[in-house]
Amino acid sequence: MQVVYLDPPYDSHNIICGVIKRLQKYNWIDTNSLIIVEHAKKIKIKYPETLFLWREKIVGNTCISCLKYIDNVVIS
């Protein structure tokens, strides 16, 4: 499994989406990747449609979002 950690400036949700799209475009992430994004909790980010919010943890004003590809959904 490949883990990608993104920690851009807190008020830059557009940067987060742009970076994820570039990672996908150049095949630097795939269906086995886990993307972890640290951002301000007040910001709601619209992630690319190929990803889903797997887990989220809020600590103070910080939100840590863990994303996976839709293909990785495991039904239990």
PDB file of N, CA, C and O in Angstrom, chain B, residues numbered from 101:
ATOM      1  N   MET B 101       0.842  -1.182   0.000  1.00  0.00           N
ATOM      2  CA  MET B 101       0.000   0.000   0.000  1.00  0.00           C
ATOM      3  C   MET B 101       0.885   1.242   0.000  1.00  0.00           C
ATOM      4  O   MET B 101       1.881   1.320   0.718  1.00  0.00           O
ATOM      5  N   GLN B 102       0.506   2.179  -0.798  1.00  0.00           N
ATOM      6  CA  GLN B 102       1.207   3.461  -0.896  1.00  0.00           C
ATOM      7  C   GLN B 102       0.444   4.484  -0.064  1.00  0.00           C
ATOM      8  O   GLN B 102      -0.779   4.579  -0.164  1.00  0.00           O
ATOM      9  N   VAL B 103       1.159   5.248   0.754  1.00  0.00           N
ATOM     10  CA  VAL B 103       0.545   6.280   1.584  1.00  0.00           C
ATOM     11  C   VAL B 103       1.049   7.646   1.119  1.00  0.00           C
ATOM     12  O   VAL B 103       2.253   7.867   0.993  1.00  0.00           O
ATOM     13  N   VAL B 104       0.110   8.557   0.866  1.00  0.00           N
ATOM     14  CA  VAL B 104       0.443   9.918   0.455  1.00  0.00           C
ATOM     15  C   VAL B 104      -0.105  10.847   1.532  1.00  0.00           C
ATOM     16  O   VAL B 104      -1.284  10.773   1.879  1.00  0.00           O
ATOM     17  N   TYR B 105       0.747  11.718   2.059  1.00  0.00           N
ATOM     18  CA  TYR B 105       0.343  12.655   3.107  1.00  0.00           C
ATOM     19  C   TYR B 105       0.422  14.073   2.556  1.00  0.00           C
ATOM     20  O   TYR B 105       1.474  14.503   2.083  1.00  0.00           O
ATOM     21  N   LEU B 106      -0.688  14.796   2.618  1.00  0.00           N
ATOM     22  CA  LEU B 106      -0.744  16.177   2.143  1.00  0.00           C
ATOM     23  C   LEU B 106      -1.033  17.102   3.317  1.00  0.00           C
ATOM     24  O   LEU B 106      -1.990  16.893   4.062  1.00  0.00           O
ATOM     25  N   ASP B 107      -0.207  18.117   3.474  1.00  0.00           N
ATOM     26  CA  ASP B 107      -0.382  19.089   4.554  1.00  0.00           C
ATOM     27  C   ASP B 107      -0.134  20.496   4.006  1.00  0.00           C
ATOM     28  O   ASP B 107       0.856  21.141   4.352  1.00  0.00           O
ATOM     29  N   PRO B 108      -1.054  20.967   3.141  1.00  0.00           N
ATOM     30  CA  PRO B 108      -0.886  22.312   2.576  1.00  0.00           C
ATOM     31  C   PRO B 108      -1.324  23.377   3.578  1.00  0.00           C
ATOM     32  O   PRO B 108      -1.833  23.042   4.647  1.00  0.00           O
ATOM     33  N   PRO B 109      -1.134  24.654   3.247  1.00  0.00           N
ATOM     34  CA  PRO B 109      -1.663  25.719   4.110  1.00  0.00           C
ATOM     35  C   PRO B 109      -3.156  25.487   4.365  1.00  0.00           C
ATOM     36  O   PRO B 109      -3.881  25.046   3.474  1.00  0.00           O
ATOM     37  N   TYR B 110      -3.601  25.782   5.563  1.00  0.00           N
ATOM     38  CA  TYR B 110      -4.951  25.413   5.997  1.00  0.00           C
ATOM     39  C   TYR B 110      -6.095  26.003   5.184  1.00  0.00           C
ATOM     40  O   TYR B 110      -7.139  25.360   5.072  1.00  0.00           O
ATOM     41  N   ASP B 111      -5.955  27.155   4.631  1.00  0.00           N
ATOM     42  CA  ASP B 111      -7.050  27.766   3.881  1.00  0.00           C
ATOM     43  C   ASP B 111      -6.900  27.582   2.377  1.00  0.00           C
ATOM     44  O   ASP B 111      -7.216  28.483   1.601  1.00  0.00           O
ATOM     45  N   SER B 112      -6.417  26.413   1.971  1.00  0.00           N
ATOM     46  CA  SER B 112      -6.128  26.213   0.550  1.00  0.00           C
ATOM     47  C   SER B 112      -6.754  24.922   0.024  1.00  0.00           C
ATOM     48  O   SER B 112      -6.047  24.052  -0.483  1.00  0.00           O
ATOM     49  N   HIS B 113      -8.076  24.796   0.143  1.00  0.00           N
ATOM     50  CA  HIS B 113      -8.736  23.583  -0.331  1.00  0.00           C
ATOM     51  C   HIS B 113      -8.577  23.381  -1.831  1.00  0.00           C
ATOM     52  O   HIS B 113      -8.601  22.244  -2.302  1.00  0.00           O
ATOM     53  N   ASN B 114      -8.414  24.460  -2.590  1.00  0.00           N
ATOM     54  CA  ASN B 114      -8.202  24.324  -4.039  1.00  0.00           C
ATOM     55  C   ASN B 114      -6.865  23.663  -4.339  1.00  0.00           C
ATOM     56  O   ASN B 114      -6.745  22.910  -5.305  1.00  0.00           O
ATOM     57  N   ILE B 115      -5.864  23.939  -3.520  1.00  0.00           N
ATOM     58  CA  ILE B 115      -4.550  23.312  -3.712  1.00  0.00           C
ATOM     59  C   ILE B 115      -4.658  21.812  -3.495  1.00  0.00           C
ATOM     60  O   ILE B 115      -4.071  21.033  -4.246  1.00  0.00           O
ATOM     61  N   ILE B 116      -5.396  21.403  -2.483  1.00  0.00           N
ATOM     62  CA  ILE B 116      -5.541  19.983  -2.172  1.00  0.00           C
ATOM     63  C   ILE B 116      -6.133  19.236  -3.360  1.00  0.00           C
ATOM     64  O   ILE B 116      -5.585  18.218  -3.784  1.00  0.00           O
ATOM     65  N   CYS B 117      -7.228  19.721  -3.895  1.00  0.00           N
ATOM     66  CA  CYS B 117      -7.868  19.059  -5.033  1.00  0.00           C
ATOM     67  C   CYS B 117      -6.964  19.046  -6.257  1.00  0.00           C
ATOM     68  O   CYS B 117      -6.909  18.051  -6.980  1.00  0.00           O
ATOM     69  N   GLY B 118      -6.259  20.141  -6.492  1.00  0.00           N
ATOM     70  CA  GLY B 118      -5.343  20.214  -7.626  1.00  0.00           C
ATOM     71  C   GLY B 118      -4.200  19.223  -7.509  1.00  0.00           C
ATOM     72  O   GLY B 118      -3.821  18.589  -8.493  1.00  0.00           O
ATOM     73  N   VAL B 119      -3.650  19.086  -6.314  1.00  0.00           N
ATOM     74  CA  VAL B 119      -2.547  18.143  -6.101  1.00  0.00           C
ATOM     75  C   VAL B 119      -3.036  16.710  -6.309  1.00  0.00           C
ATOM     76  O   VAL B 119      -2.358  15.913  -6.958  1.00  0.00           O
ATOM     77  N   ILE B 120      -4.193  16.380  -5.768  1.00  0.00           N
ATOM     78  CA  ILE B 120      -4.730  15.024  -5.934  1.00  0.00           C
ATOM     79  C   ILE B 120      -4.981  14.720  -7.405  1.00  0.00           C
ATOM     80  O   ILE B 120      -4.674  13.623  -7.871  1.00  0.00           O
ATOM     81  N   LYS B 121      -5.534  15.676  -8.136  1.00  0.00           N
ATOM     82  CA  LYS B 121      -5.779  15.461  -9.573  1.00  0.00           C
ATOM     83  C   LYS B 121      -4.473  15.248 -10.334  1.00  0.00           C
ATOM     84  O   LYS B 121      -4.421  14.426 -11.249  1.00  0.00           O
ATOM     85  N   ARG B 122      -3.420  15.977  -9.969  1.00  0.00           N
ATOM     86  CA  ARG B 122      -2.120  15.777 -10.633  1.00  0.00           C
ATOM     87  C   ARG B 122      -1.516  14.419 -10.285  1.00  0.00           C
ATOM     88  O   ARG B 122      -0.929  13.756 -11.140  1.00  0.00           O
ATOM     89  N   LEU B 123      -1.662  14.013  -9.031  1.00  0.00           N
ATOM     90  CA  LEU B 123      -1.167  12.696  -8.634  1.00  0.00           C
ATOM     91  C   LEU B 123      -1.858  11.603  -9.452  1.00  0.00           C
ATOM     92  O   LEU B 123      -1.222  10.631  -9.859  1.00  0.00           O
ATOM     93  N   GLN B 124      -3.155  11.766  -9.689  1.00  0.00           N
ATOM     94  CA  GLN B 124      -3.892  10.801 -10.512  1.00  0.00           C
ATOM     95  C   GLN B 124      -3.470  10.886 -11.977  1.00  0.00           C
ATOM     96  O   GLN B 124      -3.253   9.864 -12.627  1.00  0.00           O
ATOM     97  N   LYS B 125      -3.357  12.086 -12.482  1.00  0.00           N
ATOM     98  CA  LYS B 125      -3.020  12.287 -13.896  1.00  0.00           C
ATOM     99  C   LYS B 125      -1.692  11.640 -14.256  1.00  0.00           C
ATOM    100  O   LYS B 125      -1.569  11.035 -15.321  1.00  0.00           O
ATOM    101  N   TYR B 126      -0.701  11.757 -13.389  1.00  0.00           N
ATOM    102  CA  TYR B 126       0.624  11.209 -13.677  1.00  0.00           C
ATOM    103  C   TYR B 126       0.837   9.820 -13.079  1.00  0.00           C
ATOM    104  O   TYR B 126       1.964   9.332 -13.002  1.00  0.00           O
ATOM    105  N   ASN B 127      -0.273   9.184 -12.653  1.00  0.00           N
ATOM    106  CA  ASN B 127      -0.246   7.814 -12.132  1.00  0.00           C
ATOM    107  C   ASN B 127       0.696   7.642 -10.952  1.00  0.00           C
ATOM    108  O   ASN B 127       1.347   6.605 -10.828  1.00  0.00           O
ATOM    109  N   TRP B 128       0.777   8.629 -10.099  1.00  0.00           N
ATOM    110  CA  TRP B 128       1.609   8.525  -8.889  1.00  0.00           C
ATOM    111  C   TRP B 128       0.836   7.894  -7.749  1.00  0.00           C
ATOM    112  O   TRP B 128       1.417   7.497  -6.739  1.00  0.00           O
ATOM    113  N   ILE B 129      -0.492   7.801  -7.913  1.00  0.00           N
ATOM    114  CA  ILE B 129      -1.320   7.063  -6.962  1.00  0.00           C
ATOM    115  C   ILE B 129      -2.197   6.110  -7.758  1.00  0.00           C
ATOM    116  O   ILE B 129      -2.493   6.342  -8.930  1.00  0.00           O
ATOM    117  N   ASP B 130      -2.605   5.033  -7.097  1.00  0.00           N
ATOM    118  CA  ASP B 130      -3.469   4.055  -7.763  1.00  0.00           C
ATOM    119  C   ASP B 130      -4.491   3.523  -6.772  1.00  0.00           C
ATOM    120  O   ASP B 130      -4.656   4.085  -5.689  1.00  0.00           O
ATOM    121  N   THR B 131      -5.173   2.453  -7.128  1.00  0.00           N
ATOM    122  CA  THR B 131      -6.254   1.934  -6.295  1.00  0.00           C
ATOM    123  C   THR B 131      -5.776   1.383  -4.960  1.00  0.00           C
ATOM    124  O   THR B 131      -6.594   1.143  -4.073  1.00  0.00           O
ATOM    125  N   ASN B 132      -4.483   1.178  -4.795  1.00  0.00           N
ATOM    126  CA  ASN B 132      -3.942   0.716  -3.517  1.00  0.00           C
ATOM    127  C   ASN B 132      -3.433   1.858  -2.642  1.00  0.00           C
ATOM    128  O   ASN B 132      -2.879   1.612  -1.570  1.00  0.00           O
ATOM    129  N   SER B 133      -3.608   3.073  -3.075  1.00  0.00           N
ATOM    130  CA  SER B 133      -3.092   4.229  -2.339  1.00  0.00           C
ATOM    131  C   SER B 133      -4.047   4.671  -1.239  1.00  0.00           C
ATOM    132  O   SER B 133      -5.267   4.571  -1.368  1.00  0.00           O
ATOM    133  N   LEU B 134      -3.468   5.155  -0.173  1.00  0.00           N
ATOM    134  CA  LEU B 134      -4.204   5.802   0.912  1.00  0.00           C
ATOM    135  C   LEU B 134      -3.723   7.247   0.934  1.00  0.00           C
ATOM    136  O   LEU B 134      -2.526   7.502   1.061  1.00  0.00           O
ATOM    137  N   ILE B 135      -4.644   8.187   0.813  1.00  0.00           N
ATOM    138  CA  ILE B 135      -4.286   9.598   0.797  1.00  0.00           C
ATOM    139  C   ILE B 135      -4.752  10.218   2.111  1.00  0.00           C
ATOM    140  O   ILE B 135      -5.935  10.168   2.446  1.00  0.00           O
ATOM    141  N   ILE B 136      -3.817  10.799   2.843  1.00  0.00           N
ATOM    142  CA  ILE B 136      -4.119  11.437   4.120  1.00  0.00           C
ATOM    143  C   ILE B 136      -3.939  12.939   3.938  1.00  0.00           C
ATOM    144  O   ILE B 136      -2.880  13.402   3.516  1.00  0.00           O
ATOM    145  N   VAL B 137      -4.980  13.688   4.261  1.00  0.00           N
ATOM    146  CA  VAL B 137      -4.964  15.141   4.063  1.00  0.00           C
ATOM    147  C   VAL B 137      -5.217  15.824   5.401  1.00  0.00           C
ATOM    148  O   VAL B 137      -6.203  15.539   6.081  1.00  0.00           O
ATOM    149  N   GLU B 138      -4.317  16.726   5.768  1.00  0.00           N
ATOM    150  CA  GLU B 138      -4.513  17.543   6.964  1.00  0.00           C
ATOM    151  C   GLU B 138      -4.985  18.918   6.516  1.00  0.00           C
ATOM    152  O   GLU B 138      -4.369  19.550   5.658  1.00  0.00           O
ATOM    153  N   HIS B 139      -6.095  19.377   7.113  1.00  0.00           N
ATOM    154  CA  HIS B 139      -6.648  20.677   6.726  1.00  0.00           C
ATOM    155  C   HIS B 139      -7.444  21.253   7.887  1.00  0.00           C
ATOM    156  O   HIS B 139      -7.696  20.572   8.881  1.00  0.00           O
ATOM    157  N   ALA B 140      -7.833  22.503   7.749  1.00  0.00           N
ATOM    158  CA  ALA B 140      -8.647  23.153   8.777  1.00  0.00           C
ATOM    159  C   ALA B 140     -10.021  22.496   8.824  1.00  0.00           C
ATOM    160  O   ALA B 140     -10.599  22.189   7.782  1.00  0.00           O
ATOM    161  N   LYS B 141     -10.541  22.283  10.016  1.00  0.00           N
ATOM    162  CA  LYS B 141     -11.829  21.593  10.138  1.00  0.00           C
ATOM    163  C   LYS B 141     -12.980  22.413   9.555  1.00  0.00           C
ATOM    164  O   LYS B 141     -14.008  21.851   9.178  1.00  0.00           O
ATOM    165  N   LYS B 142     -12.820  23.723   9.478  1.00  0.00           N
ATOM    166  CA  LYS B 142     -13.900  24.565   8.945  1.00  0.00           C
ATOM    167  C   LYS B 142     -14.053  24.438   7.424  1.00  0.00           C
ATOM    168  O   LYS B 142     -15.061  24.870   6.864  1.00  0.00           O
ATOM    169  N   ILE B 143     -13.071  23.856   6.765  1.00  0.00           N
ATOM    170  CA  ILE B 143     -13.111  23.728   5.311  1.00  0.00           C
ATOM    171  C   ILE B 143     -13.692  22.373   4.924  1.00  0.00           C
ATOM    172  O   ILE B 143     -13.217  21.333   5.380  1.00  0.00           O
ATOM    173  N   LYS B 144     -14.706  22.392   4.095  1.00  0.00           N
ATOM    174  CA  LYS B 144     -15.267  21.157   3.538  1.00  0.00           C
ATOM    175  C   LYS B 144     -14.720  21.018   2.123  1.00  0.00           C
ATOM    176  O   LYS B 144     -14.930  21.888   1.277  1.00  0.00           O
ATOM    177  N   ILE B 145     -14.036  19.945   1.880  1.00  0.00           N
ATOM    178  CA  ILE B 145     -13.363  19.751   0.596  1.00  0.00           C
ATOM    179  C   ILE B 145     -14.165  18.797  -0.267  1.00  0.00           C
ATOM    180  O   ILE B 145     -14.618  17.752   0.199  1.00  0.00           O
ATOM    181  N   LYS B 146     -14.338  19.162  -1.528  1.00  0.00           N
ATOM    182  CA  LYS B 146     -14.988  18.271  -2.480  1.00  0.00           C
ATOM    183  C   LYS B 146     -13.879  17.515  -3.207  1.00  0.00           C
ATOM    184  O   LYS B 146     -13.211  18.057  -4.087  1.00  0.00           O
ATOM    185  N   TYR B 147     -13.700  16.271  -2.827  1.00  0.00           N
ATOM    186  CA  TYR B 147     -12.641  15.447  -3.413  1.00  0.00           C
ATOM    187  C   TYR B 147     -13.064  14.911  -4.771  1.00  0.00           C
ATOM    188  O   TYR B 147     -14.257  14.864  -5.070  1.00  0.00           O
ATOM    189  N   PRO B 148     -12.095  14.501  -5.607  1.00  0.00           N
ATOM    190  CA  PRO B 148     -12.443  13.903  -6.900  1.00  0.00           C
ATOM    191  C   PRO B 148     -13.403  12.730  -6.715  1.00  0.00           C
ATOM    192  O   PRO B 148     -13.368  12.045  -5.693  1.00  0.00           O
ATOM    193  N   GLU B 149     -14.253  12.505  -7.702  1.00  0.00           N
ATOM    194  CA  GLU B 149     -15.285  11.468  -7.629  1.00  0.00           C
ATOM    195  C   GLU B 149     -14.721  10.057  -7.478  1.00  0.00           C
ATOM    196  O   GLU B 149     -15.433   9.158  -7.031  1.00  0.00           O
ATOM    197  N   THR B 150     -13.471   9.851  -7.837  1.00  0.00           N
ATOM    198  CA  THR B 150     -12.864   8.524  -7.754  1.00  0.00           C
ATOM    199  C   THR B 150     -12.438   8.167  -6.334  1.00  0.00           C
ATOM    200  O   THR B 150     -12.032   7.035  -6.074  1.00  0.00           O
ATOM    201  N   LEU B 151     -12.528   9.128  -5.412  1.00  0.00           N
ATOM    202  CA  LEU B 151     -12.110   8.908  -4.027  1.00  0.00           C
ATOM    203  C   LEU B 151     -13.293   9.034  -3.078  1.00  0.00           C
ATOM    204  O   LEU B 151     -14.262   9.738  -3.362  1.00  0.00           O
ATOM    205  N   PHE B 152     -13.198   8.346  -1.956  1.00  0.00           N
ATOM    206  CA  PHE B 152     -14.211   8.508  -0.922  1.00  0.00           C
ATOM    207  C   PHE B 152     -13.531   8.737   0.417  1.00  0.00           C
ATOM    208  O   PHE B 152     -12.396   8.313   0.635  1.00  0.00           O
ATOM    209  N   LEU B 153     -14.234   9.404   1.297  1.00  0.00           N
ATOM    210  CA  LEU B 153     -13.720   9.690   2.631  1.00  0.00           C
ATOM    211  C   LEU B 153     -13.864   8.431   3.469  1.00  0.00           C
ATOM    212  O   LEU B 153     -14.971   8.062   3.858  1.00  0.00           O
ATOM    213  N   TRP B 154     -12.751   7.777   3.745  1.00  0.00           N
ATOM    214  CA  TRP B 154     -12.739   6.513   4.462  1.00  0.00           C
ATOM    215  C   TRP B 154     -12.835   6.742   5.969  1.00  0.00           C
ATOM    216  O   TRP B 154     -13.639   6.108   6.651  1.00  0.00           O
ATOM    217  N   ARG B 155     -12.006   7.656   6.482  1.00  0.00           N
ATOM    218  CA  ARG B 155     -12.018   7.998   7.902  1.00  0.00           C
ATOM    219  C   ARG B 155     -11.684   9.470   8.071  1.00  0.00           C
ATOM    220  O   ARG B 155     -11.053  10.088   7.214  1.00  0.00           O
ATOM    221  N   GLU B 156     -12.121  10.015   9.198  1.00  0.00           N
ATOM    222  CA  GLU B 156     -11.839  11.416   9.481  1.00  0.00           C
ATOM    223  C   GLU B 156     -11.675  11.582  10.990  1.00  0.00           C
ATOM    224  O   GLU B 156     -12.432  11.008  11.773  1.00  0.00           O
ATOM    225  N   LYS B 157     -10.699  12.360  11.381  1.00  0.00           N
ATOM    226  CA  LYS B 157     -10.431  12.627  12.799  1.00  0.00           C
ATOM    227  C   LYS B 157     -10.261  14.125  12.968  1.00  0.00           C
ATOM    228  O   LYS B 157      -9.500  14.762  12.241  1.00  0.00           O
ATOM    229  N   ILE B 158     -10.978  14.682  13.935  1.00  0.00           N
ATOM    230  CA  ILE B 158     -10.874  16.112  14.220  1.00  0.00           C
ATOM    231  C   ILE B 158     -10.170  16.283  15.556  1.00  0.00           C
ATOM    232  O   ILE B 158     -10.552  15.689  16.564  1.00  0.00           O
ATOM    233  N   VAL B 159      -9.131  17.111  15.538  1.00  0.00           N
ATOM    234  CA  VAL B 159      -8.356  17.431  16.735  1.00  0.00           C
ATOM    235  C   VAL B 159      -8.240  18.951  16.795  1.00  0.00           C
ATOM    236  O   VAL B 159      -7.506  19.551  16.010  1.00  0.00           O
ATOM    237  N   GLY B 160      -8.958  19.569  17.717  1.00  0.00           N
ATOM    238  CA  GLY B 160      -8.953  21.028  17.792  1.00  0.00           C
ATOM    239  C   GLY B 160      -9.521  21.629  16.521  1.00  0.00           C
ATOM    240  O   GLY B 160     -10.643  21.308  16.127  1.00  0.00           O
ATOM    241  N   ASN B 161      -8.749  22.506  15.872  1.00  0.00           N
ATOM    242  CA  ASN B 161      -9.170  23.130  14.616  1.00  0.00           C
ATOM    243  C   ASN B 161      -8.685  22.368  13.395  1.00  0.00           C
ATOM    244  O   ASN B 161      -8.877  22.813  12.263  1.00  0.00           O
ATOM    245  N   THR B 162      -8.052  21.213  13.623  1.00  0.00           N
ATOM    246  CA  THR B 162      -7.455  20.427  12.540  1.00  0.00           C
ATOM    247  C   THR B 162      -8.320  19.217  12.212  1.00  0.00           C
ATOM    248  O   THR B 162      -8.889  18.579  13.098  1.00  0.00           O
ATOM    249  N   CYS B 163      -8.403  18.921  10.938  1.00  0.00           N
ATOM    250  CA  CYS B 163      -9.107  17.730  10.473  1.00  0.00           C
ATOM    251  C   CYS B 163      -8.122  16.874   9.685  1.00  0.00           C
ATOM    252  O   CYS B 163      -7.401  17.381   8.825  1.00  0.00           O
ATOM    253  N   ILE B 164      -8.094  15.593   9.976  1.00  0.00           N
ATOM    254  CA  ILE B 164      -7.264  14.650   9.224  1.00  0.00           C
ATOM    255  C   ILE B 164      -8.225  13.744   8.480  1.00  0.00           C
ATOM    256  O   ILE B 164      -8.991  13.003   9.096  1.00  0.00           O
ATOM    257  N   SER B 165      -8.188  13.800   7.158  1.00  0.00           N
ATOM    258  CA  SER B 165      -9.074  13.007   6.316  1.00  0.00           C
ATOM    259  C   SER B 165      -8.270  11.913   5.632  1.00  0.00           C
ATOM    260  O   SER B 165      -7.194  12.164   5.088  1.00  0.00           O
ATOM    261  N   CYS B 166      -8.803  10.699   5.664  1.00  0.00           N
ATOM    262  CA  CYS B 166      -8.173   9.559   4.989  1.00  0.00           C
ATOM    263  C   CYS B 166      -9.050   9.174   3.809  1.00  0.00           C
ATOM    264  O   CYS B 166     -10.236   8.883   3.966  1.00  0.00           O
ATOM    265  N   LEU B 167      -8.451   9.178   2.633  1.00  0.00           N
ATOM    266  CA  LEU B 167      -9.197   8.908   1.401  1.00  0.00           C
ATOM    267  C   LEU B 167      -8.715   7.620   0.751  1.00  0.00           C
ATOM    268  O   LEU B 167      -7.535   7.276   0.820  1.00  0.00           O
ATOM    269  N   LYS B 168      -9.641   6.919   0.125  1.00  0.00           N
ATOM    270  CA  LYS B 168      -9.320   5.727  -0.660  1.00  0.00           C
ATOM    271  C   LYS B 168     -10.073   5.807  -1.975  1.00  0.00           C
ATOM    272  O   LYS B 168     -11.030   6.569  -2.118  1.00  0.00           O
ATOM    273  N   TYR B 169      -9.625   5.008  -2.931  1.00  0.00           N
ATOM    274  CA  TYR B 169     -10.336   4.911  -4.200  1.00  0.00           C
ATOM    275  C   TYR B 169     -11.645   4.171  -3.997  1.00  0.00           C
ATOM    276  O   TYR B 169     -11.742   3.291  -3.142  1.00  0.00           O
ATOM    277  N   ILE B 170     -12.638   4.522  -4.773  1.00  0.00           N
ATOM    278  CA  ILE B 170     -13.928   3.852  -4.724  1.00  0.00           C
ATOM    279  C   ILE B 170     -13.759   2.349  -4.932  1.00  0.00           C
ATOM    280  O   ILE B 170     -14.472   1.567  -4.302  1.00  0.00           O
ATOM    281  N   ASP B 171     -12.834   1.920  -5.796  1.00  0.00           N
ATOM    282  CA  ASP B 171     -12.597   0.500  -6.071  1.00  0.00           C
ATOM    283  C   ASP B 171     -12.208  -0.267  -4.831  1.00  0.00           C
ATOM    284  O   ASP B 171     -12.373  -1.487  -4.800  1.00  0.00           O
ATOM    285  N   ASN B 172     -11.699   0.390  -3.807  1.00  0.00           N
ATOM    286  CA  ASN B 172     -11.230  -0.281  -2.603  1.00  0.00           C
ATOM    287  C   ASN B 172     -12.300  -0.481  -1.546  1.00  0.00           C
ATOM    288  O   ASN B 172     -11.992  -0.903  -0.431  1.00  0.00           O
ATOM    289  N   VAL B 173     -13.552  -0.185  -1.874  1.00  0.00           N
ATOM    290  CA  VAL B 173     -14.604  -0.323  -0.887  1.00  0.00           C
ATOM    291  C   VAL B 173     -14.775  -1.791  -0.542  1.00  0.00           C
ATOM    292  O   VAL B 173     -14.949  -2.635  -1.421  1.00  0.00           O
ATOM    293  N   VAL B 174     -14.723  -2.082   0.740  1.00  0.00           N
ATOM    294  CA  VAL B 174     -14.906  -3.450   1.217  1.00  0.00           C
ATOM    295  C   VAL B 174     -16.227  -3.500   1.961  1.00  0.00           C
ATOM    296  O   VAL B 174     -16.422  -2.766   2.929  1.00  0.00           O
ATOM    297  N   ILE B 175     -17.121  -4.344   1.526  1.00  0.00           N
ATOM    298  CA  ILE B 175     -18.417  -4.472   2.177  1.00  0.00           C
ATOM    299  C   ILE B 175     -18.321  -5.589   3.199  1.00  0.00           C
ATOM    300  O   ILE B 175     -17.996  -6.728   2.861  1.00  0.00           O
ATOM    301  N   SER B 176     -18.608  -5.255   4.462  1.00  0.00           N
ATOM    302  CA  SER B 176     -18.510  -6.283   5.513  1.00  0.00           C
ATOM    303  C   SER B 176     -19.861  -6.565   6.126  1.00  0.00           C
ATOM    304  O   SER B 176     -19.969  -7.400   7.024  1.00  0.00           O
TER     305      SER B 176
END
